[in-house]
Amino acid sequence: MARFLFSRFLQSVIVLLVMSFVIYGLIGLMPGDPIDLMITADPKITAMDAAHLRELYGLDESIIKRYVYWLSAAISGDFGFSRLYAQPVLPVMWSAVLNTIILLGSSFALALLIALPLGIVAAMRARTCLDYGVNMLAFAGISIPQFWLALMLIIVFAVVLGWLPAGGTAAAAGVEGFWENGRYLILPVISLTIASVGTHTRYMRASMIETLRQDYIRTARAKGLSEWQVVIGHALRNAMIPVVTVIALDFGYLFSGALMTETIFSYPGMGKLIFDSIMGNDFNLALIALLFATALTLCGNFLADVAYVALDRRISLAELSE
Amino acid sequence: MMRYLTVVFMLILTALPYTAAKAKDQLVIGITQFPSTFHPNIDSMLAKSYILAMTRRPFTVYDVNWKNICLLCTKLPTMENGLAQRKTTPDGKNGVAVSYTIHPKATWGDGTPVTTKDVMFTWKVGRHKQSGVGNIEFYRSLYKIDPVDEKTFTLHFDKLTFEYNSIGGFNLLPAHLDEKNFADPLSYKNRTAFDTDTTNPGLYFGPFRIDEAIAGSHVVLVPNDTWYGAKPHFKKITVRVIENTAALEANLLSGGIDMIAGELGLTVDQAVNFEKRHGDKFQILYKPGLIYEHIDLNLDNPILADKRVRHALVYAIDREAISQRLFGGRQPVAHTSVNPLDWVYAEDIRQYPYNPKAANRLLDEAGWTARHKGIRYNTKGERLRLEIMTTAGNRSRELVQQVMQSQWKAVGVDVRIKNQPARVFFGKTVTERLYTGLAMYAWISSPESVPRTTLHSGHIPNADNNFAGQNYTGFKNSEMDALLEIIETELDRTKRQKLWHTLQRIYANELPVIPLYFRANPYVIPKWLTGIVPTGHQYPTSHWVEKWKSK
C-alpha cells in the first residue's frame, strides 16, 4: 500500500511539473500579448508606453525565465495575481471551483443516477423495443448540440413559460435562499445532464452486455438465480470496471467546467474562467486552474484504481503500482 | 453551424410573448464584459468605464454634442478666460499652465472631501513608472502641479496642444484610502483598494457607489449619500454580465434584465433583427460613433502601391448597399477616418460612390487589361489577385467580406479570404505587417483625434524599431507628416479646421485605407425608461445616470 501511494505521488508530481511547463509554454507561444491587444484597440498608445507596460508586466522576459520565476514563487506558496480579475489567483479560483462543484456535481450525480439503471435495463433487454428506445434517447442526448439545447431550455422555461430564470445566479438577481439558488441551477443542470446521460448509458449497456456473456454468469443462471440477482449480485461489479474508468476521467472534467453551458447561462464557473484566462493571457490564473484540473484527474485515476480493487478482488494495489 | 443555430433561435424568439419588466425603482442592465480591474487609471476597458461612470466623475468629458465640458471642475479653463496660460518650461519648451477648481461639494462616499491632496496623489501614482497606470504620455507631459488651495490647482504641461483643457483621463484617486497601498509602487496595482476593497464607499463620489461586485457575474450599485448633484431616481442598479448575445436577448425577453447597454451589447445586425421582432416593445436607439471600420491596404504590395488600383477597389464596392442590407442603414458609410459628427469633418473631400465602370476604367489604365475567366491579368501574365484578412468568427465582418469579394470579382479582381483568430490577427499579422493585401478591422478613437500613429511615416512598424507604431499600411507622405506635426499645436480653431480639411483631402485622394463605415451602438431600452442619450464617443451614457428615470 505504502509503495503504491509513494509511486502514485511521485508520478503525480512529475506529471504536474511537466504539465506546468507545457501549459506555460503553450500560453506563452500564443501570438500577441495583452499589450499587443491594447495597442490595436487604441491608436494613442505610443511605442514607448507599450515597451514600458511590457516591462512592468514582465512580458519582455523570455518564456523560460518567466516560467522559472513563476515556479519558484509557486513552490514558496505564492501563486501570484490574476491579471484579469486584479485579485490573488486562489480566491478567484476557489469561488469558480465552488460554483462548478455545485453545477457539475449535481448534473454528474443526476446523470449517473439515470444512466446506470438505464444502461443495465437496456443490456438486460438487449435488442428489444425497450433497448432500442433507450439507445435512441442516448443517441439523441449525445448528438443534440449543447448550445442549441441550452437556448431551447431558456426559450421554453424562461421566456415562454416564465417558470425559471434565463441564467445567472441567485446572487446576481439579488435573491437568497435554498429554493432561489436551486431555481437558477435547474436549467444548466438539465442541459448538462441530458448531454452526459447518453454517453454513460451507452458505456454501462455495452459493459453489462459483455459481462452477461461470461461463463460465470451462465453458471449463476444455471444455479437458478433470478435475472436481477444475477445482474446485481454477479455481473454489476465486473461491468462497473470500465465504467469506473470513464467516470474517473470525468472527474477532472468535473472541475474544469463546462464552457458552453456556463457561457449561455452566464454562470461563473471554471470553464469560463479557464477560457477567459487563456484568451486574456492571464498566465497565473490559467496555469493554476489547468493544473488544478490535472491534479484532480490524477486524483480521479487514483480513486479509480482503488475502486478496481474493491470491485474485483483479483486486482491488487501492488499490481497496479508496477 | 453556430450561425444557423442562432438564426433558428432568433426565428423561434419571434413567436414569443414578452414578459413584464421589474419594479421601476430598480434597473438591471445587461453587458457582455466584466472589468478586469476597478482602478480608474489602470487598464483601459469599456466595461470598467461604463460602471465607474456611475460612481465618479472625470474633470472634463465630451458631452452628447461632442463638446468638451466640466463635470468635476467648476469652470472649463481656456486662454480667453485666463485659466489657461502659455508658459515656457524650465527646459525652454512651449508649455501651458491650466487651472481647475474641484466642485466645492464633491465628497468621497465616506464623508472625506475631494481635495487637491487627491490630485497630488493621483499625479504621484500616474508618474511612477512601476504603478501600472496607463496614459503614460499624459503623465510624462504633466511635469508639475501647483496646489493653490484645498480645491484649486494648476497643471503644468510641457507641450501646448489644442487639447490642453481636456483631462478626462485624469481620474482622481482617494489619497486617504489608497496612499498606504502605494508605499510599494510595484505591488500597488495588486494592492489598490479599488480591487481589494471594492465596496468601500470612500472610493466613490458619484451618484452611485458599488455595493457588491462578483467577478465575472455582476455589480450592484446603490445611491451614494454624499453625491452633490441631482438625486438619482433608481434605488439600485445591477449590471449583469452575459457574454453570449443570444442569451442576452433571452434574458431581456424573460425579464432577467431590463435593458442592453449600447456600449457593450448587441451588434447592429443583431439589433436590427431584434427590432424587426420586438421593436414595438422596446426603444431601440442607434448611435454611430467613433469605431471606424476600415480595410488597411499593404502599400508594400506592388499591386496596391498603384493609386489607381486602390481607387478602383473602392469604386467597385457598394458600401451604401452593404450598410442598408446588412445593417438596416444604421451604420453610415465612412469617407475618411473623421466622423461626420466631429466638428473638423470635411464635406468637400473626394468620395467614391459605387461605380463599377470607373473601377474597370482605372484597372485598365493600371495595366490590368487582359481577362481570363473574368479575372484580370497584366501584360506580364500576372493575375490580379489579393488576399483579404479579418478576425475569424466575427459574423458581421465575414458577411461584409463575402459581399465585397463578389463585387471585386465582378470587376476582375480575384480576392481570396484568409481569416485568422483575433489573437493571431492582431497579435502578429497586423502588428508585424505580415498581411500581404488587405486587412479589415476597426480603430476606436475620440473626438478630434489626430491620427499621428496611424498615418505618420515615422510610425511604420518594422523589425528595426521592434514593430513599434501603428502605421500598418506603410503610408509615406511628406505633406501628411508635416500636417500631423503642426495640427496638434494649432490652437486657432479656424486654422485648425483648415488643416484638418487638408488632412482629410490627402487621405481621400491617396487612400491608404478603404473606409467602410462608422460602427453604431444599438441601445435596447424599455419603454418606461427615459433620459438615456447615446454619445457616440468614448464617454459612456452612464456619466449622466442621475438623469435616467422611469415614466
Interface residues (C-beta under 8 A of the other chain):
Chain A: M30 P31 G32 D33 D36 L37 M38 I39 T40 A41 D42 P43 K44 I45 T46 A47 M48 D49 A50 A51 H52 L53 L56 Y57 F81 R83 L84 Y85 A86 Q87 P88 V92 S95 A96 P145 F147 W148 L151 M152 I154 I155 A158 V159 V160 G162 P165 A166 G167 G168 T169 A171 A172 A173 G174 T263 I264 F265 S266 P268 K272 L273 D276 M279 G280
Chain B: M1 M2 L5 V8 F9 I12 L13 L16 P17 T19 S36 T37 F38 H39 I42 S44 K129 Q130 G132 G134 I136 E137 K189 N190 T192 F194 D195 T196 E212 I214 A215 G216 S217 H218 V220 K236 T238 R240 V241 I242 E243 N244 A246 A247 A250 N251 L253 S254 G255 G256 R423 V424 F426 G427 K428 V430 T431 Y441 W443 I444 S445 S446 S449 P451 T453 T454 H459 N465 N466 A468 G469 Q470
